[in-house]
Amino acid sequence: MELGDAAKSKLNYIEAAAMYEEAINYHSRIQSHLPIAEPSIKLGVCLCELARYKEAENILKRCVERYESDEHVDEAVYVRGMSLFVMHCSDVHIS
């Protein structure tokens, strides 16, 4: 995920999105207990930056569905991330 953050900081959203997808897929493959909400949210933000709004919306929906009832997710981080994601997408659509 750090590679995605580095690419995003350079405004390379295509590479960042690919890195976040890789992180999500990796954790899914190994059935990691680490939450993938953060890379999912970051992927959604990158997709918004690339004007891929429908894909971003689908990522957000899957993330919400996966973590709505998960007791292990740090709720504060989850809510903060989702809020930032929604606000960011709103800003992009309005601008």
MARFIRO-690610 format. One record per residue: residue in three letters; z, y, x of N, C-alpha, C, O, CB in turn. Coordinates in nm, 4 decimals. Atoms other than C-alpha are relative to their C-alpha. Glycine has a CB too. Layout:
REC ala Z Y X Z Y X Z Y X Z Y X Z Y X .
...
% end
This chain:
REC met 0.0000 -0.1188 0.0820 0.0000 0.0000 0.0000 0.0000 0.1258 0.0869 -0.0485 0.2307 0.0446 0.1202 -0.0006 -0.0935 .
REC glu -0.0031 -0.1158 -0.0886 0.0571 0.2309 0.2959 -0.1411 0.0461 0.0361 -0.1660 0.1656 0.0526 0.0787 -0.0328 0.1268 .
REC leu 0.1385 -0.0369 -0.0301 -0.3150 0.2177 0.3743 -0.0600 0.0793 -0.1161 -0.1365 0.1733 -0.0944 -0.0851 -0.1261 0.0289 .
REC gly 0.0456 -0.0753 0.1171 -0.3866 0.3349 0.0202 0.0563 0.1409 -0.0002 -0.0145 0.2368 -0.0309 0.0396 -0.0720 -0.1286 .
REC asp -0.0627 -0.1327 -0.0067 -0.1407 0.6209 0.0609 -0.0683 0.0864 0.1052 -0.0909 0.2054 0.0837 0.1506 -0.0125 0.0313 .
REC ala 0.0661 -0.0751 -0.1083 -0.3078 0.7217 0.3885 -0.1379 0.0466 -0.0446 -0.1755 0.1615 -0.0212 -0.0118 -0.0869 0.1279 .
REC ala 0.1340 -0.0376 0.0475 -0.6546 0.7177 0.2325 0.0097 0.1085 -0.1071 -0.0698 0.2025 -0.1084 -0.0747 -0.1235 -0.0558 .
REC lys -0.0169 -0.0990 0.1067 -0.5307 0.9116 -0.0704 0.0361 0.1361 0.0577 -0.0101 0.2389 0.0082 0.1079 -0.0455 -0.0992 .
REC ser -0.0388 -0.1274 -0.0612 -0.3736 1.1764 0.1526 -0.1200 0.0725 0.0621 -0.1181 0.1943 0.0800 0.1073 -0.0236 0.1067 .
REC lys 0.1239 -0.0580 -0.0540 -0.7219 1.2295 0.3013 -0.1033 0.0234 -0.1100 -0.2194 0.0537 -0.0826 -0.0592 -0.0914 0.1082 .
REC leu 0.0836 -0.0166 0.1190 -0.8643 1.2548 -0.0526 -0.1144 -0.1008 -0.0063 -0.2173 -0.0757 -0.0690 -0.0561 0.1402 -0.0039 .
REC asn 0.0980 0.1079 0.0042 -1.0576 0.9331 0.0018 0.0431 -0.0960 -0.1111 0.1008 -0.2016 -0.0850 -0.0115 -0.0740 0.1396 .
REC tyr -0.0495 0.0729 0.1160 -0.9940 0.8030 -0.3491 -0.0665 -0.1359 -0.0180 -0.0053 -0.2279 -0.0722 -0.0203 0.0823 -0.1237 .
REC ile 0.0679 0.1296 0.0110 -1.2514 0.5239 -0.3337 0.0710 -0.1029 0.0878 0.1019 -0.2132 0.0429 -0.1498 0.0121 0.0406 .
REC glu -0.0706 0.0919 -0.0907 -1.0846 0.3661 -0.0304 0.1434 -0.0240 -0.0464 0.1926 -0.1368 -0.0415 0.0000 0.0558 0.1436 .
REC ala -0.1387 0.0133 0.0470 -0.7363 0.4339 -0.1683 0.0065 -0.0952 -0.1193 0.0939 -0.1816 -0.1255 0.0585 0.1384 -0.0386 .
REC ala 0.0015 0.0876 0.1169 -0.8235 0.2669 -0.4986 -0.0187 -0.1453 0.0430 0.0468 -0.2351 -0.0099 -0.1117 0.0418 -0.0981 .
REC ala 0.0235 0.1364 -0.0489 -0.9543 -0.0375 -0.3114 0.1265 -0.0571 0.0641 0.1578 -0.1746 0.0451 -0.1164 -0.0019 0.1014 .
REC met -0.1228 0.0456 -0.0666 -0.6331 -0.0589 -0.1059 0.1095 -0.0311 -0.1025 0.1817 -0.1297 -0.0881 0.0499 0.1067 0.1002 .
REC tyr -0.1004 0.0256 0.1035 -0.4111 -0.0322 -0.4144 -0.0349 -0.1264 -0.0785 0.0534 -0.2050 -0.1128 0.0112 0.1207 -0.0955 .
REC glu 0.0417 0.1230 0.0679 -0.6172 -0.3009 -0.5889 0.0327 -0.1217 0.0851 0.0774 -0.2241 0.0336 -0.1506 0.0036 -0.0315 .
REC glu -0.0311 0.1103 -0.0909 -0.5756 -0.5214 -0.2831 0.1496 -0.0310 -0.0016 0.1891 -0.1476 -0.0036 -0.0458 0.0337 0.1431 .
REC ala -0.1460 0.0201 0.0040 -0.1974 -0.4687 -0.2879 0.0416 -0.0692 -0.1297 0.1248 -0.1599 -0.1280 0.0739 0.1354 0.0139 .
REC ile -0.0315 0.0609 0.1297 -0.1812 -0.5567 -0.6578 -0.0421 -0.1465 -0.0011 0.0343 -0.2341 -0.0415 -0.0697 0.0766 -0.1151 .
REC asn 0.0518 0.1371 -0.0021 -0.3974 -0.8654 -0.6119 0.0808 -0.0898 0.0929 0.1066 -0.2058 0.0608 -0.1463 -0.0004 0.0427 .
REC tyr -0.0791 0.0776 -0.0958 -0.1980 -0.9799 -0.3096 0.1326 -0.0428 -0.0626 0.1701 -0.1599 -0.0569 0.0254 0.0820 0.1285 .
REC his -0.1299 0.0313 0.0603 0.1341 -0.9588 -0.4915 -0.0149 -0.0943 -0.1185 0.0729 -0.1766 -0.1441 0.0703 0.1282 -0.0444 .
REC ser 0.0253 0.0916 0.1121 -0.0158 -1.1331 -0.7936 -0.0280 -0.1410 0.0507 0.0208 -0.2389 -0.0058 -0.1185 0.0500 -0.0852 .
REC arg 0.0358 0.1313 -0.0553 -0.1589 -1.4154 -0.5801 0.1210 -0.0756 0.0510 0.1339 -0.1958 0.0280 -0.1004 0.0158 0.1121 .
REC ile -0.1166 0.0684 -0.0565 0.1668 -1.4898 -0.4039 0.1157 -0.0042 -0.0986 0.2245 -0.0521 -0.0666 0.0443 0.0685 0.1285 .
REC gln -0.1008 -0.0053 0.1050 0.3585 -1.4381 -0.7273 0.1284 0.0653 0.0516 0.2396 0.0164 0.0313 0.0294 -0.1412 -0.0532 .
REC ser -0.1110 -0.0762 -0.0559 0.5770 -1.1867 -0.5539 0.0883 0.0547 -0.1109 0.0414 0.0871 -0.2200 -0.0518 0.1142 0.0878 .
REC his -0.0933 -0.0591 0.0952 0.8847 -1.0635 -0.7303 0.0080 0.1509 0.0187 0.0784 0.2202 -0.0547 0.1389 -0.0626 0.0151 .
REC leu 0.0029 -0.1444 -0.0196 0.8166 -0.7184 -0.5929 -0.0780 0.0637 -0.1141 -0.1856 0.0159 -0.1500 -0.0628 0.0367 0.1373 .
REC pro 0.0719 -0.0641 0.1097 0.7196 -0.4839 -0.8734 -0.1310 0.0615 0.0485 -0.1374 0.1194 0.1570 0.0874 0.1072 -0.0654 .
REC ile 0.1278 -0.0593 -0.0371 0.3573 -0.3765 -0.8693 -0.0287 0.1238 -0.0847 -0.1430 0.1686 -0.0929 -0.1131 -0.1025 -0.0154 .
REC ala 0.0182 -0.1202 0.0804 0.4133 -0.0778 -1.0968 -0.0474 0.1156 0.0868 -0.1382 0.1890 0.0479 0.1302 0.0372 -0.0716 .
REC glu 0.0363 -0.1141 -0.0851 0.3897 0.1687 -0.8082 -0.1456 -0.0043 0.0441 -0.2159 0.0952 0.0267 0.0896 0.0043 0.1224 .
REC pro 0.1417 -0.0010 -0.0359 0.0530 0.0539 -0.6715 -0.0914 0.0087 -0.1217 -0.2015 0.0630 -0.1120 -0.0336 -0.1237 0.0795 .
REC ser 0.0810 -0.0106 0.1218 -0.0757 0.0208 -1.0293 -0.0128 0.1449 -0.0439 -0.1211 0.1900 -0.0810 0.0612 -0.0839 -0.1131 .
REC ile 0.0020 -0.1414 0.0381 0.0194 0.3791 -1.1070 -0.0843 0.0799 0.0983 -0.1626 0.1658 0.0576 0.1433 0.0569 -0.0063 .
REC lys 0.0790 -0.0709 -0.1011 -0.1285 0.5024 -0.7791 -0.1486 -0.0303 -0.0154 -0.2325 0.0578 0.0036 0.0469 -0.0379 0.1411 .
REC leu 0.1387 0.0361 0.0257 -0.4484 0.3118 -0.8547 -0.0525 0.0801 -0.1189 -0.1640 0.1320 -0.1144 -0.0135 -0.1519 -0.0260 .
REC gly 0.0408 -0.0775 0.1174 -0.4632 0.4793 -1.1954 -0.0274 0.1455 0.0327 -0.1235 0.2038 -0.0176 0.1058 -0.0081 -0.1066 .
REC val 0.0192 -0.1396 -0.0402 -0.4265 0.8228 -1.0390 -0.1314 0.0144 0.0776 -0.2072 0.1084 0.0540 0.1199 0.0494 0.0863 .
REC cys 0.1253 -0.0053 -0.0764 -0.7101 0.7500 -0.7931 -0.1205 -0.0131 -0.0931 -0.2202 0.0573 -0.0765 -0.0031 -0.1116 0.1071 .
REC leu 0.1106 0.0174 0.0940 -0.9320 0.6299 -1.0772 -0.0225 0.1269 -0.0816 -0.1367 0.1614 -0.1118 0.0270 -0.1189 -0.0934 .
REC cys 0.0153 -0.1287 0.0692 -0.8627 0.9548 -1.2638 -0.0721 0.1000 0.0891 -0.1606 0.1724 0.0435 0.1374 0.0561 -0.0424 .
REC glu 0.0651 -0.0914 -0.0943 -0.9618 1.1498 -0.9533 -0.1491 -0.0297 0.0133 -0.2288 0.0596 0.0421 0.0670 -0.0087 0.1370 .
REC leu 0.1400 0.0411 -0.0081 -1.2873 0.9535 -0.9530 -0.0697 0.0086 -0.1359 -0.1825 -0.0381 -0.1511 -0.0097 -0.1421 0.0543 .
REC ala 0.0511 -0.0159 0.1365 -1.3408 1.0379 -1.3242 -0.0271 -0.1350 -0.0661 -0.1172 -0.1478 -0.1490 -0.1279 0.0840 0.0010 .
REC arg 0.0106 0.1339 0.0598 -1.3007 0.6703 -1.4130 0.1172 -0.0157 -0.0965 0.2042 -0.1009 -0.0784 0.0003 -0.1144 0.1107 .
REC tyr -0.1135 -0.0136 0.0900 -1.0703 0.7528 -1.7024 0.0302 -0.1261 -0.0790 0.1468 -0.1617 -0.0962 -0.0243 0.1124 -0.0942 .
REC lys -0.0222 0.1206 0.0800 -1.1205 0.4382 -1.9095 0.0659 -0.1082 0.0855 0.1571 -0.1767 0.0391 -0.1337 -0.0516 -0.0594 .
REC glu -0.0620 0.0975 -0.0901 -1.0381 0.2167 -1.6095 0.1450 0.0366 0.0273 0.2324 -0.0500 0.0301 -0.0779 -0.0088 0.1320 .
REC ala -0.1368 -0.0467 -0.0237 -0.7313 0.4298 -1.5384 0.0875 -0.0307 -0.1204 0.2012 -0.0756 -0.1058 0.0019 0.1512 0.0304 .
REC glu -0.0753 0.0285 0.1224 -0.6215 0.3948 -1.8991 0.0321 -0.1493 -0.0105 0.1431 -0.1861 -0.0488 -0.0792 0.0463 -0.1242 .
REC asn -0.0229 0.1448 0.0053 -0.6626 0.0152 -1.8812 0.1069 -0.0437 0.0989 0.1900 -0.1289 0.0673 -0.1295 -0.0752 0.0278 .
REC ile -0.1021 0.0305 -0.1014 -0.4553 -0.0010 -1.5613 0.1370 0.0389 -0.0543 0.2325 -0.0382 -0.0446 -0.0295 0.0749 0.1345 .
REC leu -0.1272 -0.0475 0.0543 -0.1818 0.2044 -1.7267 0.0488 -0.0917 -0.1123 0.1667 -0.1267 -0.1173 -0.0142 0.1445 -0.0516 .
REC lys -0.0392 0.0878 0.1107 -0.1839 -0.0136 -2.0390 0.0524 -0.1338 0.0521 0.1546 -0.1835 0.0046 -0.1192 -0.0233 -0.0948 .
REC arg -0.0456 0.1281 -0.0559 -0.1560 -0.3339 -1.8328 0.1358 0.0162 0.0668 0.2222 -0.0707 0.0560 -0.1027 -0.0550 0.1012 .
REC cys -0.1271 -0.0261 -0.0680 0.1244 -0.1813 -1.6299 0.1123 0.0119 -0.1019 0.2191 -0.0465 -0.0838 -0.0087 0.1283 0.0854 .
REC val -0.1012 -0.0172 0.1043 0.3146 -0.0775 -1.9419 0.0329 -0.1350 -0.0629 0.1498 -0.1693 -0.0804 -0.0486 0.1000 -0.1081 .
REC glu -0.0224 0.1303 0.0629 0.2656 -0.4192 -2.1016 0.0795 -0.0930 0.0904 0.1669 -0.1665 0.0442 -0.1330 -0.0647 -0.0365 .
REC arg -0.0667 0.0914 -0.0935 0.3812 -0.6000 -1.7900 0.1473 0.0356 0.0187 0.2320 -0.0530 0.0303 -0.0712 0.0019 0.1352 .
REC tyr -0.1354 -0.0421 -0.0370 0.6940 -0.3932 -1.7313 0.0854 0.0491 -0.1156 0.2022 0.0821 -0.0952 -0.0083 0.1069 0.1014 .
REC glu -0.0789 -0.0466 0.1138 0.8036 -0.2917 -2.0810 0.1308 -0.0765 -0.0150 0.2360 -0.0173 -0.0390 -0.0807 -0.0120 -0.1272 .
REC ser -0.1186 0.0820 0.0248 1.0456 -0.5798 -2.1067 0.0578 -0.0617 0.1268 0.1442 -0.1491 0.1193 -0.0335 -0.1092 -0.0976 .
REC asp -0.0470 0.0561 -0.1267 1.1042 -0.6536 -1.7385 0.1320 0.0650 0.0401 0.1385 0.1859 0.0625 -0.1058 0.0195 0.1113 .
REC glu -0.1331 -0.0515 -0.0335 1.4725 -0.6173 -1.6563 0.0133 0.0390 0.1467 0.1052 0.1122 0.1832 0.1049 -0.1031 -0.0340 .
REC his -0.0141 -0.0206 -0.1437 1.4086 -0.6061 -1.2812 -0.0624 0.1288 0.0521 -0.0441 0.1638 0.1687 -0.0600 -0.1146 0.0716 .
REC val 0.0653 -0.1224 -0.0440 1.2086 -0.2853 -1.2690 0.1015 0.1136 -0.0004 0.1756 0.1316 -0.0970 -0.1214 0.0340 -0.0902 .
REC asp -0.0868 -0.1160 -0.0065 1.3992 0.0195 -1.1556 -0.0529 0.1020 -0.1009 -0.1560 0.1658 -0.0795 0.0058 0.0598 0.1455 .
REC glu 0.0486 -0.0794 0.1131 1.3702 0.2143 -1.4785 -0.0300 0.1444 0.0378 -0.1274 0.2013 -0.0116 0.1015 -0.0024 -0.1117 .
REC ala 0.0222 -0.1392 -0.0379 1.3980 0.5580 -1.3174 -0.1338 0.0162 0.0728 -0.2091 0.1096 0.0454 0.1151 0.0502 0.0886 .
REC val 0.1261 -0.0059 -0.0746 1.1097 0.4892 -1.0781 -0.1167 -0.0230 -0.0951 -0.2183 0.0461 -0.0885 -0.0019 -0.1050 0.1148 .
REC tyr 0.1046 0.0330 0.0962 0.9040 0.3367 -1.3567 -0.0323 0.1201 -0.0892 -0.1488 0.1572 -0.1036 0.0425 -0.1200 -0.0859 .
REC val 0.0211 -0.1125 0.0905 0.9523 0.6294 -1.5954 -0.0590 0.1186 0.0752 -0.1496 0.1851 0.0250 0.1317 0.0401 -0.0680 .
REC arg 0.0530 -0.1101 -0.0799 0.8908 0.8847 -1.3212 -0.1468 -0.0218 0.0310 -0.2286 0.0691 0.0172 0.0794 0.0154 0.1296 .
REC gly 0.1386 0.0304 -0.0342 0.5731 0.7119 -1.2142 -0.0927 0.0122 -0.1195 -0.2009 0.0700 -0.1091 -0.0098 -0.1388 0.0577 .
REC met 0.0834 -0.0079 0.1195 0.4384 0.6785 -1.5649 -0.0177 0.1449 -0.0451 -0.1266 0.1853 -0.0857 0.0609 -0.0835 -0.1132 .
REC ser 0.0092 -0.1402 0.0395 0.5183 1.0403 -1.6420 -0.0963 0.0767 0.0889 -0.1789 0.1540 0.0402 0.1370 0.0651 0.0041 .
REC leu 0.0906 -0.0669 -0.0937 0.3422 1.1624 -1.3289 -0.1441 -0.0411 -0.0264 -0.2349 0.0419 -0.0222 0.0386 -0.0324 0.1453 .
REC phe 0.1343 0.0503 0.0273 0.0435 0.9435 -1.4095 -0.0594 0.0678 -0.1234 -0.1729 0.1154 -0.1202 0.0028 -0.1524 -0.0193 .
REC val 0.0492 -0.0586 0.1248 0.0109 1.0739 -1.7645 -0.0275 0.1488 0.0182 -0.1307 0.1990 -0.0265 0.1015 -0.0219 -0.1140 .
REC met 0.0200 -0.1435 -0.0226 0.0555 1.4370 -1.6579 -0.1222 0.0239 0.0870 -0.1996 0.1161 0.0613 0.1244 0.0627 0.0652 .
REC his 0.1135 -0.0167 -0.0901 -0.1982 1.3962 -1.3788 -0.1313 -0.0208 -0.0758 -0.2245 0.0585 -0.0616 0.0101 -0.0983 0.1188 .
REC cys 0.1225 0.0258 0.0771 -0.4593 1.2449 -1.6108 -0.0270 0.1123 -0.0983 -0.1422 0.1500 -0.1197 0.0102 -0.1334 -0.0750 .
REC ser 0.0171 -0.1120 0.0939 -0.3989 1.5224 -1.8623 -0.0572 0.1208 0.0722 -0.1472 0.1876 0.0212 0.1343 0.0367 -0.0670 .
REC asp 0.0492 -0.1135 -0.0790 -0.4531 1.7845 -1.5927 -0.1468 -0.0184 0.0352 -0.2247 0.0767 0.0280 0.0831 0.0170 0.1283 .
REC val 0.1382 0.0270 -0.0391 -0.7756 1.6204 -1.4813 -0.0939 0.0185 -0.1182 -0.2016 0.0763 -0.1037 -0.0134 -0.1420 0.0565 .
REC his 0.0857 -0.0129 0.1191 -0.9150 1.6031 -1.8358 -0.0156 0.1447 -0.0429 -0.1216 0.1844 -0.0913 0.0569 -0.0816 -0.1156 .
REC ile 0.0019 -0.1397 0.0441 -0.8271 1.9666 -1.9053 -0.0788 0.0870 0.0968 -0.1498 0.1787 0.0555 0.1427 0.0536 -0.0142 .
REC ser 0.0652 -0.0838 -0.1028 -0.9583 2.1083 -1.5773 -0.1502 -0.0051 -0.0077 -0.2184 0.0597 0.0717 0.0435 -0.0425 0.1377 .
% end
